Amino acid sequence: MPPLLHSLIACTKRKMGRPKRDSYADTLAFYKRKAKECPKGVRLNLQRQKTLRIQFTNPTTGKPIVRSANEPFTDEGIINAINKCWDIKDALKRFDSDGEFWAWFDREIVGNLRG
């Protein structure tokens, strides 16, 4: 499809109230905007331009740790990964022991990885 025609169609879709993001660049721009919504101390990272990962402080060692968000690099996957960041932030405050946190992490975050 010629670029001008593609732009015209995209513009028409936006005017009709149905915004359509269908390119990698649009998803990347969405990620950059939404990643700023992560809580302090928990970050969303993009690895190799396609894998969403969550970085937080390991409660056992006190050092940064990176784990897979196991979400696809789509608008919905980005939103789900940000929700997981908030869940991790809350869990880090809520649990008194490292064992409780990691049991929760395995059940709630890793358990979600398997569906």
For each residue, the residues with C-beta under 8 A, 3 or more apart:
1: 5 6 9
2: 5 6
3: 6 7
4: 7 8
5: 1 2 8 9
6: 1 2 3 9 10
7: 3 4 10 11
8: 4 5 11 12
9: 1 5 6 12 13
10: 6 7 13 14 20
11: 7 8 14 15
12: 8 9 15 16
13: 9 10 16 18 19 20
14: 10 11 17 18 19 20
15: 11 12
16: 12 13
17: 14
18: 13 14
19: 13 14
20: 10 13 14
21: 26 27 30 75
22: 26
23: 26 27
24: 27 28
25: 28 29
26: 21 22 23 29 30
27: 21 23 24 30 31 73 74 75 78
28: 24 25 31 32 46 49
29: 25 26 32 33
30: 21 26 27 33 34 75 78
31: 27 28 34 35 44 46 73 78
32: 28 29 35 36
33: 29 30 36
34: 30 31 37 44 78 79 82
35: 31 32 38 43 44 46 78 82
36: 32 33
37: 34 82
38: 35 42 43 44 82 85 86
39: 42 85 86 89
40: 89
41: 56 57 89 92
42: 38 39 54 55 56 85 86 88 89 92
43: 35 38 54 55 56 85
44: 31 34 35 38 52 53 54 55 69 78 81 82 85
45: 52 53 54 55 66
46: 28 31 35 49 50 51 52 53 73
47: 50 51 52 53
48: 51
49: 28 46
50: 46 47 73
51: 46 47 48 68 73
52: 44 45 46 47 68 69 70 71 72 73 77 78 81
53: 44 45 46 47 66 67 68 69
54: 42 43 44 45 66 67 68 69 81 84 85 88
55: 42 43 44 45 64 65 66
56: 41 42 43 64 65 67 85 88 89 92
57: 41 62 63 64 65 92
58: 61 62 63 64 65
59: 62 92 95 98 101 102
60: 98 102
61: 58 65
62: 57 58 59
63: 57 58
64: 55 56 57 58
65: 55 56 57 58 61
66: 45 53 54 55
67: 53 54 56 109
68: 51 52 53 54 113
69: 44 52 53 54 77 80 81 84
70: 52 112 113
71: 52 77 78 80 81 84
72: 52 76 77
73: 27 31 46 50 51 52 77 78
74: 27 77 78
75: 21 27 30 78 79
76: 72 79 80
77: 52 69 71 72 73 74 80 81
78: 27 30 31 34 35 44 52 71 73 74 75 81 82
79: 34 75 76 82 83
80: 69 71 76 77 83 84
81: 44 52 54 69 71 77 78 84 85
82: 34 35 37 38 44 78 79 85 86
83: 79 80 86 87
84: 54 69 71 80 81 87 88 109 112
85: 38 39 42 43 44 54 56 81 82 88 89
86: 38 39 42 82 83 89 90
87: 83 84 90 91 108 109
88: 42 54 56 84 85 91 92 105 109
89: 39 40 41 42 56 85 86 92 93
90: 86 87 93 94
91: 87 88 94 95 101 104 105 108
92: 41 42 56 57 59 88 89 95 101
93: 89 90
94: 90 91
95: 59 91 92 98 100 101 104
96: 100
97: 100 101
98: 59 60 95 101 102
99: 102 103
100: 95 96 97 103 104
101: 59 91 92 95 97 98 104 105
102: 59 60 98 99 105 106
103: 99 100 106 107
104: 91 95 100 101 107 108
105: 88 91 101 102 108 109 110
106: 102 103 109 110 111
107: 103 104 110 111
108: 87 91 104 105 111 112
109: 67 84 87 88 105 106 112 113
110: 105 106 107 113 114
111: 106 107 108 114
112: 70 84 108 109 115
113: 68 70 109 110
114: 110 111
115: 112
